Amino acid sequence: MVNKSEIKEHAPVVASCGHHVGTIDHLDGERIKLAKNDSESGGKHHYIPLGWVDKIDGNNVVLNKNHEDVFASWQEA
């Protein structure tokens, strides 16, 4: 698991397949809250668990799930 102090607000979130899935709004405990104004959000905040984070690659937060799994499993705020 990645050290959560490495995860920065406004960083892009990318699925394991390389597809952009969101932008970090902020950390909320053991979850990441994604910004609602991102192109993939549908105008709503979504939560993803920190356990989905595979690595930090430059400024990108890279997940261990493909975008289809992320969109099917994220929680709407």
All heavy atoms as a GROMACS GRO file, in nm:
protein
  600
    1MET      N    1   0.084  -0.119   0.000
    1MET     CA    2   0.000   0.000   0.000
    1MET      C    3   0.088   0.125   0.000
    1MET      O    4   0.192   0.129   0.062
    1MET     CB    5  -0.092  -0.001   0.122
    1MET     CG    6  -0.187   0.116   0.128
    1MET     SD    7  -0.283   0.115   0.279
    1MET     CE    8  -0.445   0.125   0.210
    2VAL      N    9   0.042   0.225  -0.069
    2VAL     CA   10   0.114   0.351  -0.081
    2VAL      C   11   0.094   0.433   0.047
    2VAL      O   12  -0.012   0.429   0.109
    2VAL     CB   13   0.060   0.429  -0.203
    2VAL    CG1   14   0.116   0.568  -0.210
    2VAL    CG2   15   0.088   0.354  -0.330
    3ASN      N   16   0.197   0.507   0.085
    3ASN     CA   17   0.186   0.598   0.198
    3ASN      C   18   0.088   0.709   0.161
    3ASN      O   19   0.110   0.781   0.064
    3ASN     CB   20   0.325   0.655   0.229
    3ASN     CG   21   0.325   0.747   0.348
    3ASN    OD1   22   0.222   0.799   0.391
    3ASN    ND2   23   0.444   0.772   0.400
    4LYS      N   24  -0.019   0.725   0.236
    4LYS     CA   25  -0.122   0.819   0.195
    4LYS      C   26  -0.075   0.964   0.198
    4LYS      O   27  -0.135   1.050   0.134
    4LYS     CB   28  -0.251   0.799   0.274
    4LYS     CG   29  -0.249   0.829   0.419
    4LYS     CD   30  -0.388   0.799   0.476
    4LYS     CE   31  -0.395   0.822   0.624
    4LYS     NZ   32  -0.529   0.793   0.675
    5SER      N   33   0.036   0.993   0.265
    5SER     CA   34   0.090   1.130   0.263
    5SER      C   35   0.145   1.166   0.124
    5SER      O   36   0.164   1.283   0.094
    5SER     CB   37   0.198   1.147   0.369
    5SER     OG   38   0.312   1.071   0.336
    6GLU      N   39   0.167   1.066   0.039
    6GLU     CA   40   0.213   1.090  -0.097
    6GLU      C   41   0.100   1.131  -0.191
    6GLU      O   42   0.124   1.178  -0.302
    6GLU     CB   43   0.279   0.964  -0.155
    6GLU     CG   44   0.403   0.919  -0.083
    6GLU     CD   45   0.458   0.792  -0.146
    6GLU    OE1   46   0.492   0.796  -0.266
    6GLU    OE2   47   0.464   0.690  -0.075
    7ILE      N   48  -0.025   1.112  -0.149
    7ILE     CA   49  -0.140   1.141  -0.232
    7ILE      C   50  -0.179   1.287  -0.211
    7ILE      O   51  -0.210   1.328  -0.099
    7ILE     CB   52  -0.257   1.047  -0.198
    7ILE    CG1   53  -0.216   0.902  -0.225
    7ILE    CG2   54  -0.382   1.085  -0.276
    7ILE    CD1   55  -0.315   0.799  -0.177
    8LYS      N   56  -0.175   1.364  -0.318
    8LYS     CA   57  -0.197   1.508  -0.311
    8LYS      C   58  -0.331   1.548  -0.371
    8LYS      O   59  -0.377   1.488  -0.468
    8LYS     CB   60  -0.085   1.583  -0.385
    8LYS     CG   61   0.055   1.547  -0.340
    8LYS     CD   62   0.078   1.583  -0.194
    8LYS     CE   63   0.218   1.546  -0.150
    8LYS     NZ   64   0.234   1.543  -0.009
    9GLU      N   65  -0.392   1.650  -0.313
    9GLU     CA   66  -0.515   1.705  -0.368
    9GLU      C   67  -0.493   1.752  -0.511
    9GLU      O   68  -0.384   1.800  -0.544
    9GLU     CB   69  -0.564   1.821  -0.281
    9GLU     CG   70  -0.613   1.778  -0.146
    9GLU     CD   71  -0.664   1.892  -0.060
    9GLU    OE1   72  -0.668   2.007  -0.107
    9GLU    OE2   73  -0.698   1.866   0.055
   10HIS      N   74  -0.593   1.736  -0.593
   10HIS     CA   75  -0.594   1.777  -0.734
   10HIS      C   76  -0.508   1.690  -0.824
   10HIS      O   77  -0.491   1.722  -0.941
   10HIS     CB   78  -0.555   1.925  -0.750
   10HIS     CG   79  -0.631   2.015  -0.658
   10HIS    ND1   80  -0.768   2.034  -0.666
   10HIS    CD2   81  -0.589   2.090  -0.552
   10HIS    CE1   82  -0.806   2.117  -0.571
   10HIS    NE2   83  -0.700   2.152  -0.499
   11ALA      N   84  -0.455   1.581  -0.771
   11ALA     CA   85  -0.376   1.488  -0.854
   11ALA      C   86  -0.471   1.406  -0.941
   11ALA      O   87  -0.580   1.367  -0.897
   11ALA     CB   88  -0.292   1.395  -0.767
   12PRO      N   89  -0.432   1.376  -1.064
   12PRO     CA   90  -0.512   1.290  -1.150
   12PRO      C   91  -0.511   1.146  -1.100
   12PRO      O   92  -0.410   1.098  -1.047
   12PRO     CB   93  -0.443   1.298  -1.286
   12PRO     CG   94  -0.343   1.408  -1.276
   12PRO     CD   95  -0.314   1.429  -1.132
   13VAL      N   96  -0.623   1.077  -1.117
   13VAL     CA   97  -0.635   0.936  -1.080
   13VAL      C   98  -0.653   0.857  -1.210
   13VAL      O   99  -0.740   0.888  -1.290
   13VAL     CB  100  -0.753   0.912  -0.984
   13VAL    CG1  101  -0.763   0.765  -0.947
   13VAL    CG2  102  -0.738   0.998  -0.859
   14VAL      N  103  -0.567   0.755  -1.227
   14VAL     CA  104  -0.564   0.678  -1.350
   14VAL      C  105  -0.584   0.530  -1.317
   14VAL      O  106  -0.522   0.478  -1.224
   14VAL     CB  107  -0.428   0.699  -1.422
   14VAL    CG1  108  -0.421   0.621  -1.551
   14VAL    CG2  109  -0.401   0.847  -1.446
   15ALA      N  110  -0.669   0.463  -1.393
   15ALA     CA  111  -0.692   0.320  -1.375
   15ALA      C  112  -0.570   0.242  -1.424
   15ALA      O  113  -0.484   0.296  -1.496
   15ALA     CB  114  -0.816   0.277  -1.450
   16SER      N  115  -0.563   0.115  -1.391
   16SER     CA  116  -0.450   0.030  -1.431
   16SER      C  117  -0.435   0.021  -1.583
   16SER      O  118  -0.327   0.000  -1.634
   16SER     CB  119  -0.464  -0.110  -1.371
   16SER     OG  120  -0.585  -0.170  -1.417
   17CYS      N  121  -0.545   0.043  -1.655
   17CYS     CA  122  -0.543   0.038  -1.801
   17CYS      C  123  -0.499   0.170  -1.864
   17CYS      O  124  -0.488   0.181  -1.986
   17CYS     CB  125  -0.681  -0.001  -1.854
   17CYS     SG  126  -0.811   0.116  -1.803
   18GLY      N  127  -0.475   0.272  -1.780
   18GLY     CA  128  -0.431   0.402  -1.829
   18GLY      C  129  -0.542   0.504  -1.848
   18GLY      O  130  -0.516   0.620  -1.878
   19HIS      N  131  -0.667   0.464  -1.828
   19HIS     CA  132  -0.782   0.552  -1.846
   19HIS      C  133  -0.795   0.647  -1.727
   19HIS      O  134  -0.792   0.603  -1.612
   19HIS     CB  135  -0.908   0.466  -1.860
   19HIS     CG  136  -1.031   0.541  -1.896
   19HIS    ND1  137  -1.074   0.552  -2.026
   19HIS    CD2  138  -1.121   0.608  -1.820
   19HIS    CE1  139  -1.186   0.623  -2.028
   19HIS    NE2  140  -1.216   0.658  -1.904
   20HIS      N  141  -0.812   0.776  -1.752
   20HIS     CA  142  -0.835   0.875  -1.647
   20HIS      C  143  -0.972   0.848  -1.583
   20HIS      O  144  -1.071   0.838  -1.654
   20HIS     CB  145  -0.832   1.016  -1.707
   20HIS     CG  146  -0.868   1.123  -1.611
   20HIS    ND1  147  -0.777   1.179  -1.524
   20HIS    CD2  148  -0.986   1.186  -1.587
   20HIS    CE1  149  -0.838   1.270  -1.452
   20HIS    NE2  150  -0.965   1.277  -1.488
   21VAL      N  151  -0.975   0.837  -1.450
   21VAL     CA  152  -1.102   0.811  -1.382
   21VAL      C  153  -1.145   0.924  -1.289
   21VAL      O  154  -1.258   0.923  -1.241
   21VAL     CB  155  -1.102   0.677  -1.304
   21VAL    CG1  156  -1.086   0.560  -1.398
   21VAL    CG2  157  -0.996   0.675  -1.195
   22GLY      N  158  -1.058   1.020  -1.264
   22GLY     CA  159  -1.097   1.129  -1.177
   22GLY      C  160  -0.980   1.214  -1.132
   22GLY      O  161  -0.866   1.191  -1.171
   23THR      N  162  -1.014   1.312  -1.048
   23THR     CA  163  -0.917   1.402  -0.988
   23THR      C  164  -0.944   1.405  -0.838
   23THR      O  165  -1.060   1.412  -0.796
   23THR     CB  166  -0.932   1.544  -1.046
   23THR    OG1  167  -0.915   1.537  -1.188
   23THR    CG2  168  -0.829   1.639  -0.988
   24ILE      N  169  -0.839   1.399  -0.759
   24ILE     CA  170  -0.856   1.394  -0.614
   24ILE      C  171  -0.908   1.528  -0.561
   24ILE      O  172  -0.851   1.633  -0.590
   24ILE     CB  173  -0.724   1.356  -0.545
   24ILE    CG1  174  -0.688   1.214  -0.584
   24ILE    CG2  175  -0.736   1.372  -0.392
   24ILE    CD1  176  -0.560   1.164  -0.529
   25ASP      N  177  -1.016   1.521  -0.487
   25ASP     CA  178  -1.066   1.636  -0.413
   25ASP      C  179  -0.990   1.644  -0.280
   25ASP      O  180  -0.927   1.743  -0.251
   25ASP     CB  181  -1.217   1.623  -0.391
   25ASP     CG  182  -1.278   1.748  -0.332
   25ASP    OD1  183  -1.310   1.839  -0.412
   25ASP    OD2  184  -1.293   1.756  -0.208
   26HIS      N  185  -0.997   1.533  -0.203
   26HIS     CA  186  -0.921   1.523  -0.078
   26HIS      C  187  -0.930   1.380  -0.023
   26HIS      O  188  -1.009   1.300  -0.070
   26HIS     CB  189  -0.970   1.624   0.026
   26HIS     CG  190  -1.109   1.599   0.076
   26HIS    ND1  191  -1.220   1.649   0.012
   26HIS    CD2  192  -1.156   1.529   0.181
   26HIS    CE1  193  -1.328   1.612   0.077
   26HIS    NE2  194  -1.293   1.537   0.182
   27LEU      N  195  -0.847   1.353   0.077
   27LEU     CA  196  -0.854   1.226   0.147
   27LEU      C  197  -0.959   1.236   0.257
   27LEU      O  198  -0.972   1.340   0.322
   27LEU     CB  199  -0.720   1.190   0.210
   27LEU     CG  200  -0.608   1.154   0.112
   27LEU    CD1  201  -0.479   1.129   0.188
   27LEU    CD2  202  -0.644   1.032   0.031
   28ASP      N  203  -1.032   1.128   0.275
   28ASP     CA  204  -1.137   1.122   0.378
   28ASP      C  205  -1.117   0.991   0.453
   28ASP      O  206  -1.175   0.890   0.416
   28ASP     CB  207  -1.274   1.131   0.311
   28ASP     CG  208  -1.389   1.140   0.409
   28ASP    OD1  209  -1.362   1.147   0.531
   28ASP    OD2  210  -1.504   1.140   0.364
   29GLY      N  211  -1.031   0.994   0.554
   29GLY     CA  212  -0.999   0.871   0.628
   29GLY      C  213  -0.921   0.776   0.539
   29GLY      O  214  -0.815   0.809   0.488
   30GLU      N  215  -0.977   0.658   0.517
   30GLU     CA  216  -0.912   0.556   0.433
   30GLU      C  217  -0.972   0.554   0.293
   30GLU      O  218  -0.964   0.453   0.224
   30GLU     CB  219  -0.925   0.419   0.500
   30GLU     CG  220  -0.849   0.408   0.630
   30GLU     CD  221  -0.699   0.433   0.614
   30GLU    OE1  222  -0.637   0.370   0.527
   30GLU    OE2  223  -0.645   0.518   0.688
   31ARG      N  224  -1.032   0.665   0.253
   31ARG     CA  225  -1.091   0.676   0.120
   31ARG      C  226  -1.041   0.803   0.052
   31ARG      O  227  -1.001   0.899   0.117
   31ARG     CB  228  -1.244   0.684   0.127
   31ARG     CG  229  -1.310   0.569   0.194
   31ARG     CD  230  -1.460   0.580   0.191
   31ARG     NE  231  -1.508   0.700   0.259
   31ARG     CZ  232  -1.635   0.735   0.266
   31ARG    NH1  233  -1.729   0.661   0.210
   31ARG    NH2  234  -1.673   0.844   0.330
   32ILE      N  235  -1.047   0.800  -0.080
   32ILE     CA  236  -1.018   0.918  -0.160
   32ILE      C  237  -1.151   0.970  -0.212
   32ILE      O  238  -1.231   0.895  -0.268
   32ILE     CB  239  -0.927   0.882  -0.279
   32ILE    CG1  240  -0.790   0.835  -0.230
   32ILE    CG2  241  -0.914   1.001  -0.374
   32ILE    CD1  242  -0.702   0.778  -0.340
   33LYS      N  243  -1.174   1.098  -0.192
   33LYS     CA  244  -1.293   1.162  -0.248
   33LYS      C  245  -1.252   1.228  -0.379
   33LYS      O  246  -1.158   1.308  -0.382
   33LYS     CB  247  -1.350   1.266  -0.151
   33LYS     CG  248  -1.482   1.324  -0.198
   33LYS     CD  249  -1.539   1.417  -0.091
   33LYS     CE  250  -1.679   1.461  -0.127
   33LYS     NZ  251  -1.734   1.550  -0.021
   34LEU      N  252  -1.320   1.190  -0.487
   34LEU     CA  253  -1.290   1.245  -0.618
   34LEU      C  254  -1.372   1.371  -0.641
   34LEU      O  255  -1.486   1.382  -0.596
   34LEU     CB  256  -1.320   1.142  -0.726
   34LEU     CG  257  -1.237   1.013  -0.718
   34LEU    CD1  258  -1.282   0.916  -0.826
   34LEU    CD2  259  -1.088   1.042  -0.731
   35ALA      N  260  -1.314   1.465  -0.714
   35ALA     CA  261  -1.380   1.592  -0.744
   35ALA      C  262  -1.503   1.571  -0.831
   35ALA      O  263  -1.503   1.487  -0.921
   35ALA     CB  264  -1.282   1.686  -0.814
   36LYS      N  265  -1.606   1.648  -0.805
   36LYS     CA  266  -1.730   1.635  -0.882
   36LYS      C  267  -1.724   1.709  -1.015
   36LYS      O  268  -1.806   1.685  -1.102
   36LYS     CB  269  -1.850   1.681  -0.800
   36LYS     CG  270  -1.853   1.829  -0.771
   36LYS     CD  271  -1.978   1.865  -0.692
   36LYS     CE  272  -1.980   2.013  -0.660
   36LYS     NZ  273  -2.099   2.047  -0.582
   37ASN      N  274  -1.626   1.798  -1.032
   37ASN     CA  275  -1.618   1.874  -1.156
   37ASN      C  276  -1.526   1.810  -1.259
   37ASN      O  277  -1.489   1.872  -1.358
   37ASN     CB  278  -1.576   2.019  -1.128
   37ASN     CG  279  -1.440   2.028  -1.062
   37ASN    OD1  280  -1.383   1.929  -1.018
   37ASN    ND2  281  -1.388   2.149  -1.052
   38ASP      N  282  -1.490   1.684  -1.239
   38ASP     CA  283  -1.406   1.612  -1.333
   38ASP      C  284  -1.491   1.558  -1.447
   38ASP      O  285  -1.610   1.528  -1.429
   38ASP     CB  286  -1.335   1.497  -1.262
   38ASP     CG  287  -1.230   1.432  -1.348
   38ASP    OD1  288  -1.117   1.483  -1.350
   38ASP    OD2  289  -1.262   1.334  -1.416
   39SER      N  290  -1.431   1.541  -1.563
   39SER     CA  291  -1.505   1.495  -1.681
   39SER      C  292  -1.568   1.357  -1.663
   39SER      O  293  -1.668   1.326  -1.727
   39SER     CB  294  -1.412   1.494  -1.803
   39SER     OG  295  -1.304   1.405  -1.783
   40GLU      N  296  -1.514   1.272  -1.577
   40GLU     CA  297  -1.565   1.135  -1.559
   40GLU      C  298  -1.666   1.123  -1.445
   40GLU      O  299  -1.724   1.017  -1.424
   40GLU     CB  300  -1.450   1.038  -1.532
   40GLU     CG  301  -1.354   1.022  -1.648
   40GLU     CD  302  -1.416   0.951  -1.769
   40GLU    OE1  303  -1.521   0.886  -1.754
   40GLU    OE2  304  -1.360   0.963  -1.877
   41SER      N  305  -1.689   1.231  -1.371
   41SER     CA  306  -1.767   1.221  -1.247
   41SER      C  307  -1.918   1.230  -1.265
   41SER      O  308  -1.992   1.196  -1.173
   41SER     CB  309  -1.724   1.331  -1.150
   41SER     OG  310  -1.770   1.456  -1.198
   42GLY      N  311  -1.963   1.279  -1.377
   42GLY     CA  312  -2.106   1.300  -1.394
   42GLY      C  313  -2.160   1.408  -1.302
   42GLY      O  314  -2.278   1.408  -1.269
   43GLY      N  315  -2.074   1.499  -1.258
   43GLY     CA  316  -2.117   1.609  -1.172
   43GLY      C  317  -2.136   1.570  -1.027
   43GLY      O  318  -2.196   1.646  -0.950
   44LYS      N  319  -2.085   1.453  -0.986
   44LYS     CA  320  -2.102   1.405  -0.849
   44LYS      C  321  -1.967   1.363  -0.791
   44LYS      O  322  -1.880   1.317  -0.863
   44LYS     CB  323  -2.197   1.286  -0.845
   44LYS     CG  324  -2.335   1.320  -0.897
   44LYS     CD  325  -2.423   1.198  -0.902
   44LYS     CE  326  -2.558   1.238  -0.961
   44LYS     NZ  327  -2.643   1.124  -0.984
   45HIS      N  328  -1.955   1.379  -0.659
   45HIS     CA  329  -1.837   1.326  -0.589
   45HIS      C  330  -1.849   1.174  -0.582
   45HIS      O  331  -1.959   1.120  -0.571
   45HIS     CB  332  -1.830   1.379  -0.446
   45HIS     CG  333  -1.793   1.523  -0.435
   45HIS    ND1  334  -1.666   1.570  -0.459
   45HIS    CD2  335  -1.866   1.631  -0.400
   45HIS    CE1  336  -1.663   1.700  -0.439
   45HIS    NE2  337  -1.784   1.740  -0.404
   46HIS      N  338  -1.735   1.106  -0.588
   46HIS     CA  339  -1.729   0.961  -0.569
   46HIS      C  340  -1.614   0.929  -0.474
   46HIS      O  341  -1.515   1.003  -0.467
   46HIS     CB  342  -1.706   0.890  -0.702
   46HIS     CG  343  -1.822   0.900  -0.795
   46HIS    ND1  344  -1.838   1.002  -0.884
   46HIS    CD2  345  -1.930   0.819  -0.810
   46HIS    CE1  346  -1.950   0.985  -0.952
   46HIS    NE2  347  -2.008   0.874  -0.909
   47TYR      N  348  -1.629   0.818  -0.403
   47TYR     CA  349  -1.524   0.768  -0.314
   47TYR      C  350  -1.464   0.641  -0.370
   47TYR      O  351  -1.535   0.555  -0.423
   47TYR     CB  352  -1.582   0.734  -0.176
   47TYR     CG  353  -1.620   0.854  -0.093
   47TYR    CD1  354  -1.753   0.889  -0.075
   47TYR    CD2  355  -1.522   0.931  -0.031
   47TYR    CE1  356  -1.788   0.998   0.003
   47TYR    CE2  357  -1.557   1.040   0.047
   47TYR     CZ  358  -1.690   1.073   0.064
   47TYR     OH  359  -1.724   1.181   0.141
   48ILE      N  360  -1.331   0.631  -0.354
   48ILE     CA  361  -1.262   0.505  -0.383
   48ILE      C  362  -1.173   0.473  -0.263
   48ILE      O  363  -1.120   0.563  -0.199
   48ILE     CB  364  -1.180   0.511  -0.514
   48ILE    CG1  365  -1.076   0.623  -0.510
   48ILE    CG2  366  -1.271   0.527  -0.635
   48ILE    CD1  367  -0.980   0.623  -0.627
   49PRO      N  368  -1.159   0.346  -0.229
   49PRO     CA  369  -1.077   0.309  -0.113
   49PRO      C  370  -0.928   0.325  -0.142
   49PRO      O  371  -0.883   0.306  -0.256
   49PRO     CB  372  -1.111   0.163  -0.088
   49PRO     CG  373  -1.188   0.115  -0.204
   49PRO     CD  374  -1.230   0.232  -0.286
   50LEU      N  375  -0.852   0.359  -0.039
   50LEU     CA  376  -0.706   0.370  -0.054
   50LEU      C  377  -0.645   0.238  -0.098
   50LEU      O  378  -0.541   0.236  -0.163
   50LEU     CB  379  -0.642   0.414   0.077
   50LEU     CG  380  -0.651   0.562   0.110
   50LEU    CD1  381  -0.592   0.589   0.248
   50LEU    CD2  382  -0.582   0.646   0.005
   51GLY      N  383  -0.710   0.126  -0.066
   51GLY     CA  384  -0.660  -0.005  -0.104
   51GLY      C  385  -0.653  -0.026  -0.255
   51GLY      O  386  -0.587  -0.118  -0.302
   52TRP      N  387  -0.722   0.057  -0.331
   52TRP     CA  388  -0.718   0.047  -0.477
   52TRP      C  389  -0.594   0.113  -0.537
   52TRP      O  390  -0.565   0.096  -0.654
   52TRP     CB  391  -0.841   0.112  -0.539
   52TRP     CG  392  -0.969   0.040  -0.518
   52TRP    CD1  393  -0.990  -0.072  -0.440
   52TRP    CD2  394  -1.095   0.075  -0.573
   52TRP    NE1  395  -1.122  -0.108  -0.445
   52TRP    CE2  396  -1.189  -0.019  -0.525
   52TRP    CE3  397  -1.138   0.176  -0.657
   52TRP    CZ2  398  -1.323  -0.014  -0.561
   52TRP    CZ3  399  -1.272   0.182  -0.691
   52TRP    CH2  400  -1.363   0.087  -0.644
   53VAL      N  401  -0.522   0.192  -0.455
   53VAL     CA  402  -0.404   0.263  -0.507
   53VAL      C  403  -0.287   0.166  -0.520
   53VAL      O  404  -0.246   0.102  -0.423
   53VAL     CB  405  -0.367   0.382  -0.416
   53VAL    CG1  406  -0.240   0.450  -0.467
   53VAL    CG2  407  -0.482   0.481  -0.407
   54ASP      N  408  -0.235   0.157  -0.642
   54ASP     CA  409  -0.120   0.070  -0.669
   54ASP      C  410   0.010   0.145  -0.648
   54ASP      O  411   0.103   0.095  -0.586
   54ASP     CB  412  -0.129   0.017  -0.813
   54ASP     CG  413  -0.015  -0.076  -0.848
   54ASP    OD1  414   0.018  -0.163  -0.764
   54ASP    OD2  415   0.041  -0.062  -0.958
   55LYS      N  416   0.016   0.269  -0.701
   55LYS     CA  417   0.141   0.346  -0.691
   55LYS      C  418   0.115   0.492  -0.724
   55LYS      O  419   0.009   0.528  -0.776
   55LYS     CB  420   0.246   0.290  -0.787
   55LYS     CG  421   0.207   0.299  -0.934
   55LYS     CD  422   0.310   0.234  -1.024
   55LYS     CE  423   0.260   0.236  -1.169
   55LYS     NZ  424   0.355   0.172  -1.258
   56ILE      N  425   0.215   0.573  -0.693
   56ILE     CA  426   0.218   0.712  -0.734
   56ILE      C  427   0.321   0.719  -0.846
   56ILE      O  428   0.436   0.679  -0.828
   56ILE     CB  429   0.258   0.806  -0.618
   56ILE    CG1  430   0.173   0.782  -0.495
   56ILE    CG2  431   0.254   0.951  -0.664
   56ILE    CD1  432   0.026   0.807  -0.511
   57ASP      N  433   0.280   0.767  -0.962
   57ASP     CA  434   0.369   0.776  -1.078
   57ASP      C  435   0.376   0.922  -1.120
   57ASP      O  436   0.287   0.972  -1.188
   57ASP     CB  437   0.315   0.689  -1.191
   57ASP     CG  438   0.407   0.683  -1.312
   57ASP    OD1  439   0.524   0.723  -1.298
   57ASP    OD2  440   0.361   0.641  -1.419
   58GLY      N  441   0.481   0.991  -1.074
   58GLY     CA  442   0.489   1.135  -1.096
   58GLY      C  443   0.381   1.201  -1.014
   58GLY      O  444   0.374   1.185  -0.893
   59ASN      N  445   0.289   1.271  -1.080
   59ASN     CA  446   0.176   1.334  -1.011
   59ASN      C  447   0.051   1.246  -1.016
   59ASN      O  448  -0.048   1.277  -0.951
   59ASN     CB  449   0.148   1.472  -1.076
   59ASN     CG  450   0.050   1.554  -0.996
   59ASN    OD1  451   0.055   1.558  -0.873
   59ASN    ND2  452  -0.041   1.621  -1.064
   60ASN      N  453   0.054   1.138  -1.093
   60ASN     CA  454  -0.064   1.052  -1.110
   60ASN      C  455  -0.075   0.949  -0.997
   60ASN      O  456   0.023   0.888  -0.957
   60ASN     CB  457  -0.057   0.975  -1.241
   60ASN     CG  458  -0.073   1.065  -1.361
   60ASN    OD1  459  -0.139   1.167  -1.356
   60ASN    ND2  460  -0.012   1.026  -1.471
   61VAL      N  461  -0.199   0.930  -0.952
   61VAL     CA  462  -0.230   0.821  -0.860
   61VAL      C  463  -0.282   0.707  -0.948
   61VAL      O  464  -0.384   0.721  -1.014
   61VAL     CB  465  -0.337   0.865  -0.757
   61VAL    CG1  466  -0.379   0.748  -0.669
   61VAL    CG2  467  -0.283   0.980  -0.672
   62VAL      N  468  -0.209   0.596  -0.950
   62VAL     CA  469  -0.242   0.484  -1.037
   62VAL      C  470  -0.310   0.375  -0.954
   62VAL      O  471  -0.260   0.333  -0.849
   62VAL     CB  472  -0.116   0.427  -1.105
   62VAL    CG1  473  -0.151   0.313  -1.199
   62VAL    CG2  474  -0.042   0.539  -1.181
   63LEU      N  475  -0.425   0.330  -1.003
   63LEU     CA  476  -0.503   0.229  -0.932
   63LEU      C  477  -0.468   0.088  -0.979
   63LEU      O  478  -0.410   0.069  -1.086
   63LEU     CB  479  -0.652   0.255  -0.954
   63LEU     CG  480  -0.702   0.394  -0.914
   63LEU    CD1  481  -0.851   0.407  -0.944
   63LEU    CD2  482  -0.673   0.424  -0.768
   64ASN      N  483  -0.509  -0.011  -0.899
   64ASN     CA  484  -0.485  -0.152  -0.934
   64ASN      C  485  -0.608  -0.215  -0.999
   64ASN      O  486  -0.619  -0.335  -1.007
   64ASN     CB  487  -0.441  -0.231  -0.811
   64ASN     CG  488  -0.543  -0.226  -0.698
   64ASN    OD1  489  -0.659  -0.190  -0.716
   64ASN    ND2  490  -0.498  -0.261  -0.578
   65LYS      N  491  -0.702  -0.132  -1.044
   65LYS     CA  492  -0.824  -0.178  -1.112
   65LYS      C  493  -0.836  -0.108  -1.246
   65LYS      O  494  -0.792   0.007  -1.260
   65LYS     CB  495  -0.948  -0.144  -1.028
   65LYS     CG  496  -0.954  -0.215  -0.895
   65LYS     CD  497  -1.088  -0.188  -0.828
   65LYS     CE  498  -1.104  -0.269  -0.703
   65LYS     NZ  499  -1.110  -0.411  -0.724
   66ASN      N  500  -0.899  -0.175  -1.343
   66ASN     CA  501  -0.923  -0.107  -1.470
   66ASN      C  502  -1.042  -0.012  -1.454
   66ASN      O  503  -1.116  -0.017  -1.356
   66ASN     CB  504  -0.942  -0.206  -1.586
   66ASN     CG  505  -1.069  -0.285  -1.577
   66ASN    OD1  506  -1.176  -0.233  -1.545
   66ASN    ND2  507  -1.060  -0.414  -1.607
   67HIS      N  508  -1.060   0.077  -1.550
   67HIS     CA  509  -1.163   0.181  -1.537
   67HIS      C  510  -1.304   0.124  -1.527
   67HIS      O  511  -1.389   0.180  -1.457
   67HIS     CB  512  -1.152   0.284  -1.649
   67HIS     CG  513  -1.195   0.236  -1.783
   67HIS    ND1  514  -1.116   0.156  -1.863
   67HIS    CD2  515  -1.310   0.257  -1.853
   67HIS    CE1  516  -1.180   0.131  -1.975
   67HIS    NE2  517  -1.298   0.191  -1.971
   68GLU      N  518  -1.331   0.013  -1.594
   68GLU     CA  519  -1.464  -0.046  -1.586
   68GLU      C  520  -1.495  -0.092  -1.444
   68GLU      O  521  -1.606  -0.072  -1.393
   68GLU     CB  522  -1.478  -0.161  -1.685
   68GLU     CG  523  -1.474  -0.114  -1.830
   68GLU     CD  524  -1.462  -0.228  -1.930
   68GLU    OE1  525  -1.423  -0.340  -1.891
   68GLU    OE2  526  -1.490  -0.202  -2.048
   69ASP      N  527  -1.396  -0.155  -1.378
   69ASP     CA  528  -1.414  -0.197  -1.239
   69ASP      C  529  -1.431  -0.078  -1.146
   69ASP      O  530  -1.511  -0.081  -1.053
   69ASP     CB  531  -1.296  -0.283  -1.193
   69ASP     CG  532  -1.292  -0.420  -1.257
   69ASP    OD1  533  -1.396  -0.464  -1.312
   69ASP    OD2  534  -1.185  -0.483  -1.254
   70VAL      N  535  -1.352   0.028  -1.171
   70VAL     CA  536  -1.362   0.147  -1.087
   70VAL      C  537  -1.502   0.207  -1.097
   70VAL      O  538  -1.569   0.231  -0.996
   70VAL     CB  539  -1.256   0.252  -1.126
   70VAL    CG1  540  -1.279   0.384  -1.052
   70VAL    CG2  541  -1.115   0.199  -1.098
   71PHE      N  542  -1.549   0.229  -1.219
   71PHE     CA  543  -1.680   0.292  -1.238
   71PHE      C  544  -1.794   0.204  -1.185
   71PHE      O  545  -1.895   0.254  -1.138
   71PHE     CB  546  -1.704   0.325  -1.385
   71PHE     CG  547  -1.609   0.428  -1.443
   71PHE    CD1  548  -1.578   0.427  -1.577
   71PHE    CD2  549  -1.551   0.525  -1.363
   71PHE    CE1  550  -1.492   0.522  -1.632
   71PHE    CE2  551  -1.465   0.620  -1.415
   71PHE     CZ  552  -1.435   0.619  -1.550
   72ALA      N  553  -1.776   0.073  -1.189
   72ALA     CA  554  -1.880  -0.018  -1.139
   72ALA      C  555  -1.881  -0.026  -0.986
   72ALA      O  556  -1.984  -0.056  -0.926
   72ALA     CB  557  -1.858  -0.159  -1.196
   73SER      N  558  -1.767   0.006  -0.922
   73SER     CA  559  -1.754  -0.018  -0.779
   73SER      C  560  -1.738   0.106  -0.692
   73SER      O  561  -1.745   0.095  -0.570
   73SER     CB  562  -1.635  -0.110  -0.752
   73SER     OG  563  -1.651  -0.233  -0.820
   74TRP      N  564  -1.712   0.222  -0.753
   74TRP     CA  565  -1.692   0.340  -0.667
   74TRP      C  566  -1.823   0.377  -0.600
   74TRP      O  567  -1.930   0.336  -0.642
   74TRP     CB  568  -1.630   0.456  -0.742
   74TRP     CG  569  -1.709   0.516  -0.857
   74TRP    CD1  570  -1.836   0.486  -0.899
   74TRP    CD2  571  -1.663   0.617  -0.947
   74TRP    NE1  572  -1.870   0.560  -1.007
   74TRP    CE2  573  -1.768   0.642  -1.039
   74TRP    CE3  574  -1.546   0.689  -0.959
   74TRP    CZ2  575  -1.756   0.738  -1.141
   74TRP    CZ3  576  -1.535   0.782  -1.060
   74TRP    CH2  577  -1.639   0.806  -1.149
   75GLN      N  578  -1.814   0.450  -0.490
   75GLN     CA  579  -1.931   0.490  -0.414
   75GLN      C  580  -1.963   0.636  -0.442
   75GLN      O  581  -1.875   0.722  -0.434
   75GLN     CB  582  -1.907   0.479  -0.263
   75GLN     CG  583  -1.915   0.340  -0.209
   75GLN     CD  584  -1.905   0.347  -0.058
   75GLN    OE1  585  -1.805   0.392  -0.004
   75GLN    NE2  586  -2.008   0.302   0.010
   76GLU      N  587  -2.088   0.662  -0.475
   76GLU     CA  588  -2.130   0.801  -0.493
   76GLU      C  589  -2.142   0.868  -0.356
   76GLU      O  590  -2.193   0.807  -0.262
   76GLU     CB  591  -2.263   0.804  -0.566
   76GLU     CG  592  -2.304   0.943  -0.612
   76GLU     CD  593  -2.430   0.940  -0.694
   76GLU    OE1  594  -2.437   0.865  -0.793
   76GLU    OE2  595  -2.523   1.012  -0.656
   77ALA      N  596  -2.095   0.989  -0.347
   77ALA     CA  597  -2.100   1.062  -0.219
   77ALA      C  598  -2.238   1.122  -0.198
   77ALA      O  599  -2.310   1.148  -0.289
   77ALA     CB  600  -1.995   1.172  -0.218
   0.00000   0.00000   0.00000
